Amino acid sequence: MEKMELAKDKADKVFAAIKNHLEMSKIILKRDFSDESVIIQFADLVGTVDDLRMLCLLTYADIKAVNNEVMTPWKEDLLWQLYVETYNRLMLGLADDRYDQQPSLEADIASVVKELPKKTNPQDVRQFLDGVPRQYLKNTPKNQIAEHFLLSRKLASVPMVAHLARREGQVYEVLVMTADRPYLFSKITGVLSYFGMNILRGQAFSNRAGMISDVISFEDVDNYFEKNPSEVARFHKVLDDVIGGTIVLDQLLKGKMTSVLFRQKKGVVQPTVHFDNEFSARCTILEILTQDAFGLLYRIGSIISSHDCNIEVALITTEGQRAIDVFYITQRGSKVTPEVEARLEQDLMKVITE
């Protein structure tokens, strides 16, 4: 890995995949993974969805390489079932499994503190993280958590902190920290759409002190920020004005929504809206499949907020012209009622089919 000059975080992923390359084979052949404890242990071993994907591909290739007969349809089915169950467990952890200053995660806290100035009090870090999803602490690079912690200190003197960081290649992350504000997620995604960014993933969560954090990863496909450095400052200005209410986002987006460059293509995807209240203990899961379109997440997020619902986690996927978006939502800290679900479905169908 050193000779290949692979970055340490990428090398660690390779090491983890090689170290655990027999684990999925062992489970599908020697364990009853209908037992939830098996899935929980395996999910803790894997850690992240990206690492799960790598391990699944490596397992498939490893078995297939023995000879053409070893990877039977039965084994393929078992491997897929294990992948899905573990994926669901990892996603569940985003919304339900919270950090409560438990001693078992002290090693992670110590790793974050190492990235901070020497005089930083570890208890301040624990309080910053208290109540956030455990997966955030476990799976977000510790230097990024440290970065987020330092940014949160600014909230003592300002009402909102917005931070833009380039993570890798064309991928950026925008972080907004503030007290709870309505329509926050939809406003951030709307501004990203205005600047032509491709949203990859979003996560919204709060700690026990009431601080709201929206972290959204996006792709600058056209290298717009790199080619136009002055636009980074304008992005911050527009984001501040939109969240602060001095700019009406609908008016900002109206011109682009009617532009021929952003005009929605004729629909080829049958839109669906589905609610699931079984999978998560705390949240209602909203799944939306529709035609990808300019400003889609902004419109969806606005509808969710208009029904007094909070977005806890957003999982954003685009496959060709298909947008597959999953939202973990709550209303006043609880699951959404059937009556609200019905109204949400009606309004969402209107905006994704218009």
PyMOL commands that set and color helices and strands:
alter all, ss='L'
color gray80, all
select helices_A, chain A and resi 8-19+23-30+36-46+49-64+73-96+103-114+122-129+134-139+142-156+184-194+224-227+230-244+249-258+296-306+338-353
alter helices_A, ss='H'
color red, helices_A
select strands_A, chain A and resi 160-168+171-179+198-206+211-219+272-276+284-291+310-319+322-330
alter strands_A, ss='S'
color yellow, strands_A
deselect
rebuild
show_as cartoon
